[in-house]
């Protein structure tokens, strides 16, 4: 039986796939509704680079026929997905938010590994989502595509750099999106937009082409809940020879691992990582409630900091050097087309020496060892995802904050790109302005399934998730 208007676009991927299998509705019906939501999201917040309506409906029709025959291509057959416009998608240019990328410069005939795995599973590609230029900052605006607003208040930022993906999921334009995270770029916008986001252990999800930001850069799921993220991870973690840094296949299914217990988990709750970071009172209170919920589920919670210093200078050295490498091939004329903030960090990155870079690598290794030691005692570290909620759209830092770069207001995300640990954000409340708040769950390297299990337990207990935005 066909669902009512907008009902299908509100379903999770898990529920869509179950509905297809039961014959309750078809992929064509679901995709048609999702395309309507995508157009509405584009009008409201500028979440998309492109919406591929005709192609998506053709893919949905092919999926409907496979379901009719009882031969789905995979667990996501017919499920609508969006892809951040940093990841190669066959048949569409990947413009990276930059006026320096010309659609005619490449054949655009190759999928990134995660995109390829989704295509093999029969997923339906709705469109490409916005990013700041080359994904360089924690908000989403670019010279090529303009500013992406927040679904809860279009005058506020969606966060970044996967802001278009977060906004699309929040507004019903597909339950799944692929984002990238080099310093928080999945978790920041997921937190600001009230959805779930996971940065998996580095190498767990294959990536190609290799990022100029090196082993800071991850691909991650952006979804309505942890169960959908686990389902997506089971698909996108498939091996791909093009990424020589990928990990061995995960032992078992992430989705199956959700059923494991939380009782007895050793949880370290750190309200600010022990740094002098002012956390907004509404944020602190919501995160505290999420921690209490974990304790109520049987986790053994201790309030303790990991005892590490803020690694921002090492991160800047690696990040700014990567940005300089991105633009190195550009002509002087093309450099003038770049986001001015990107030009600034590229100029700084070009001034670092090889010894500066290696000193940052050493600092990174020391941080990784310290966190490895910490996780020999604690299964999970819990922090706010962000110390604040979404601020004005179109600026890199909150007005009047005194910060000069985006890293100044997101101190809890980039450390765990340096250490390559799995880290997820779970929506856990709204502030006084009705803006989403996220709690961050961090595990030891390779403990992706544990992070997903704890996040899923919060959803199951009613402590994860927030009311959707108007029109979502």
Beta strands, then each sheet from edge to edge (+ up, - down):
strand 1: 48-51
strand 2: 80-84
strand 3: 124-129
strand 4: 141-142
strand 5: 146-147
strand 6: 149-150
strand 7: 153-157
strand 8: 176-181
strand 9: 196-199
strand 10: 218-223
strand 11: 266-269
strand 12: 300-303
strand 13: 380-384
strand 14: 423-430
strand 15: 436-443
sheet 1: 1+ 3- 2- 8- 10+ 9- 14+ 15- 13+ 11+ 12+
sheet 2: 4+ 5-
sheet 3: 6+ 7-
end
